[in-house]
Amino acid sequence: MGTTRRTYKNVIGLTGPLLPVVSFLGRLPTATIQFGSVLLVARTSGSLTAAGLTGGALALGQVACGPLVGRLADRHGQRTVVLAFSVTNALAITALTCGALAKLPAPWLALLGAVAGATVPLIGPLGRTRLVALARRAGASDTTIGTALSFESTLDEISFVLGPALVGLAAVLADPAFAMAAAAVLVAVCGTGFALHPTAGSTPPPTPVSTPRSRIPRSIHPLRAALALQGAMFGACQSGITALTEQLNHSDQAGLVYAAMGVMSAVAGLSMAAVPAQVALATRWRLATAAALALSLPLLWADSMVGLYAVVTLLGVAYAPHLITVFGLTERAVPPGRLAEAMAVATSAIVGGQALAVAVTGRLAESHGPAAAFGVASLAAALASAIALTARPKPYTDRTTEPTPRPAAAAP
């Protein structure tokens, strides 16, 4: 325990205490607007179809443009890109909120949703990139690098639990529009703070457009597929939980059940720093996917609220370790000058997998019951486990074209 605490202290020491706070608050709007836009449009339009169309367009915008944000950050530096996208995203969220309150037609709301998704400043992936760059520059050990990724993934987990919870609270007490307005303020203020923080210059110097760029290795594709399947598990579980709580006449607890899974996942993520360095990343990946498969199977037979809480909470143990491990493998596999883009693509894979799974499993749950949605989650876990067993991602070694080489990482 003492060693783990010291390792986290070293990680915080790389940035100072302010950046994690600003980074967390800056990424909170991303989780807020996805759920908030659906609730707001459903309330103002009275149409679940319009609400789903808006939420889907928002997710599609983020999936499509997320890699572009990362690529721009690699090319021009984080400070300029994050600042521009934070201000633009705040305006886009405000426009979407005002459009919903004005009861604009569904196509216009979908367009505004797509713009809001496309302008997300991706503070989570860029924060992860920045912290890893700081650790590499300081000559940190692989254990510290892994702890940095654990810390960043835990911030993501907490934000994706807290964001929807805040939207639900605003919907009960007043109106989802207040949560959307708060998201616009947060992304403008904290996004600007993240952009202007002195550590923004810690990543490798921006690569001139005329400079040839190092190629992303093909071995990265299985990692992206695994993250898309992880997103599909999130989406399928979300649909299954919603359907089962409604079936048991406890629909008001759906958010709490999902939050329980997120909290346990965050705890497991923080605990990853205690895993011995001798346990290779490839081994951790296989263990995490195998655990996700084994722990997801009991969902097929969950038929009570107590059972659902127990199974879903236990399942959360496998989620963060899988994400942290795949992000770690990604960081080692790509050129330093393209790390922001790689992290952005990884995040887009998760969001895309989740959005697609929600769309598909929502209908499955309605027509065939919650077990059908949970079955998709188990199938996604099985496919992710198969990928982990067969894929062989390799560390990046060709650093001749990189502007600031980093120490070579040990092979997983």
N, C-alpha and C positions, 0 to 999 in steps of 0.2 A: 504493500500500500504506500509506504514511504517513497519507494522508487518511482511509482506511478505519479505521485503528487509532485515530485521533483521534475519529472519529465514534462508534465503539464505546465509547471512553473517556467521551465525553459521555453516552452512554446509561446506562452504569453509574453515572456521577456523579449521575444523576437519582434513583437509589434508594439508592446506597451498595452495598457489596459483599455485605452479608448477605442482602438480600432475594432476589437471584437464586438463591443457594444454597438458602434455605428454600423458595422457589417451586419449584425443580427437584425437591427431595426430596419436597415435598408433592404434586406431580403424578405422581410415580413409581408410587404405589400404583394409580392408575387403569389403567395399562398392565399392572401385575402381576396384579391380581385377575381380569382377563378371561381370560388364558391360564392363570393359576394355578387358578382354579375348575374349568376344564375338566379339567386334569391331575389335580387332587385328587379330584374326583368319579369320574373314570374309574378311578383307582387304588383308591379305597375301595369303589366299587360294582361294578366290573367291567363296567360298562355304558357304552358310548359314547353310547347314546341319552340316558341320564340326564345324562351330561356335557354333551352338546350342548344339551339342554333347559335346563340350569342356566346355561351360558354365554349362550345366546340370551335367557333371561329377564333376565340381568344387563344385556346390551346394550340390551334393550327398556326396562328401567327407566331407564337413563341417557338414552336418546333421548326418552322421554316426559316425564321430570321435569327434564332439563337446562334447558330454557327457563324453567321455573318458578323454578329457583335464580337464574338471571340476572335475572328480573323482580323477585324478592324483594330482590336486591342493589341494583337500581336504586331500589326503593321504600324500603328500610330501611338501606342502606349495607352495605358488604362486611364490616365487622368482625363484626357480630352474626350475619349469615347464614353466613359461612364458619366461624365458631366453632361454631355449632350443628350444621351439617352435617358438620364434621370429626369431632366427638365421636360423632355418630350413625352416621356411616359406619364409624368404627373399631369400634363395637359390632356393626354389621351384618356386617362382614367376620369378626369373631370368631365371631358366631353361625353364619355359613355354614360356617366352618372346623370348628367343633365339630359341626355337624349332619352334615357329610360324614364326619368321623371316627366319629361315632355311627351311621353308615350309615342315616340317615333315608330314608324313601321318596322317590322322584324328585319327586313334586309338592311336597313340603315343601322340598326342596332348591331347586327352581325358584322357590318363593316367597321363600326367603331370598336367592337370587341376585337376584331383582327388587328387593328392598329394598336390597341392597348397591349395585345400579346406580342406584336412584332417589335415594340419599343421597350420591352423589359430590359433593364440594364444588366441583368445577369450578375448581380453582386455576389451571389453564392459561388458560381464557378470561378469568377475572377478573384474573389477573396481566397479561394482554395489555391489558385495559381500563385497569387502574391505571397501567401504564407509559405508555400513550398519553395519559392524563389529565395525568400529571406533565409529559410533554413539551409538551402544549398549554398548560399553565399557565405553563411556563417560556418560552413563545414560541419553541419550537424550530422549525427549518426542516422542510420536507417531507422532506428527505433524512434528517434525524434521526428523524422519525416512521417512515419506511420502515425504517431500521436497527433501531429499537425492535421493529417487527413481525418483522423478520428474526431478531433475537435471541430473541424469544419463540417463534417457530416452530421455531427450532433446538433450543431446550430441549425442546419437544414431541417433535421427531424423535428426539432422544437418549433421552428417557424411554421412547418406544415401541419403541426398539431394546433398551435396557438392561433394561426390565421383564421381557419374555419370556425374555431371556437369563439373568437371575437366577433365574427360575422353573425353567428347564431345568437350571441348575446345581444348584439345591436338589433337584430330582427325581433327579438322578444321584447326588449325594453323600448325600442323606438322604431327604427327603420334601417334596412341594410344600406341605405344611401349614406348614413353616417360612417359606417365602416369603410365604404368606398372613398369618402372624402378624407378620412384619416389616412387611408393608404396613399392617396395623392400627396398629402402633406409629408408623410414619412419618406416616400421615395424622392421627393424634391429636396428635403432637408438632409436626410441621412445619406442619400445617394451622392449629393454634393459633398458632404463631409468625407465619404469614402473616396471620392475622386481627388479631393484636395489634400488628403492625409499624406504626410511626408513619405510613407512607404510606397506610394504609387509609383515611384521611380525604381523600385527594387527588382522588378522583372527585367529580363534581358532587354537591352536597348531596342527600340523599334527598328524593324527591318525595312530599309528603303524599298520602294516598290520595284526599282530596277534590279534589286539583288535577287538571285535565284533562291528559291525557298526549298528547304529540305523536305523530302517526301514523307508523308505519314505512312508507316509500314503497314502492310496488309494484315499483320498479326493483330492489329488493333480492332479489326472488324468483329471477331468473336466476343471481345469485351463489350462492344457497343450492343451486340445482339443480346448479351446477358443482361445489360442494363434495361433494354427495351422489355425483356421478359420480366424483370423486376418491377417495372412500371405496370405491366399487365397484371401482375399479382396484386399490386396496390388497387388497381381499378376493379378487378374481379372481386376482391375482398370487400371493397366499398359497396359494390352492387349487392353482394350476398348479405352483408351486414344490414343494409337498408331493407332488403326484402324480408329477412328473418325477423328483424325487430318489428316490422309492420305486421307480419304474420302472428307474432306473439303479443300484439297490441301494446308494444312499447316503442313506437317509432320515435318518440322524443329522446330515446337513449342511444340512437344510432351514432350520433357524434361522440358520445362518451365512450362507446365501445371502440370506435376507431381511434380515439385519443388514447385509450389504454394501451393499444398496440403501439402507438407512436411513442408513448412515454417509456415503455419497456425497451423499445428499439433504441431510444436515446441513451438509456442506462447501459445497454449492451455496447453501444458505440463508444462511450466513455471508458468502458472496461477493457476495450481492445488494447489499450496501452500496456496492460499487464501481461499480454501474451508474449512468451519468450521470443526473442529475435531469431532463435534457431528454427522456429516454425516458419517455413518459407511461405511466401505469398501464394504460390500455386496450391500448396496444401491447404492454406486457409480458405482459398476460393472453393475448393472441392468440399471441404467440411461445411462451409456456410450454405452452399447450394443443397447438399445432402440433408442438412438440418431443416432448411426451408421446406423441402419436399416431405420429410417425415412429419414435421409439425403442422403442415397444412392438411394432411389427410383427415385428422379428426373433425375438421370443419364439415365434412360431408355428413356427419352423423349428429351435429349439434342441433338440439331441438328445445333448448331452454335458455333463458337469459344467463343463468349462472354458468351453464356449460359454454355458452358463446363467449362470455367474458374470460373464462379460464383459458379456452383454446386460443382465442385471438391474442390475449396478453402473452401467452407462451410463444406464439408464432413471432411476435415482435423481436424475440431474442435473435432470430436469424437475419432480420432485414438489414440493420445497420452494419454488422460485420461483413455482409456481402457487398454492400455499397462501398464501404471503406476499402476493402480489399481490391475491388475492381478499379476504383479510382487510383489506388496505389500502383497497380499494374499498368494503368494508363499513363501515369506520370513517368514511369520508367521506360515505357515503350516509345514515346514520341520525342522529337527534337525539342529542346528547351524553347526555341523561338516560335513553336507552334502549340505550346502547352495551353494557352488560353482558348484557342480554337478547339483543341481536343476536349477540354473540360466542358466547353459549351455544347459540343456535339453530344457528349455523354449525357448532359442534363436534358437535351432535347430528346434523346432516345428514351429516357425515363418518362418524360411528359407525354411523348407520342404514344408509348406503349400503354400508359395509364388511360389516356383519352380514348384510344381505340377499344380498350377492354371495357371501359365504362359504357361505351355506345353499344357494344355487342352483348355484354353480360347483363345489362339492364333489361333488355328484351328477353333474354334467356330466363332470367329470374322471374319475370312476369308470367311467362308461359309455362315454365317447367319447375319453378320453385327455387329457393335459395341454394339448394345443393348443386344445381346446374352452374350457377356462378362460381361457387366454391370449387367445383370440379375444374373449371377453367384455370383457377388459381393454382391448383395442384398440377395441372398439365403444364402450365408455364414454369413451375418450379422443376418439374421433371426435365423439360427441355434445357433449362438453365444448368441443371446438374450434368446433363449430357455434354453440354458445351464445355463446362469446367473440366470434365474428365478427358476430353479429346483435344482441346485447344492448347497451344504451346506459345504464348506470347513471350517475345524476347526483349531484353533491355536494349535501348537505343545505344549504339556505340560509335556511329560516324559523326564526329563533332567538328569535322574540319571546316564546315561552312557556317558554324554557329558563331555569333558575335561574342558571347561570353560563355566559354565552356564551363560545365559544372563537373564535380567529381563523379567518376563512374560509380553506378550503384551495383551492388552484388546481384547476381542473377537469382531470380526466385527459385 
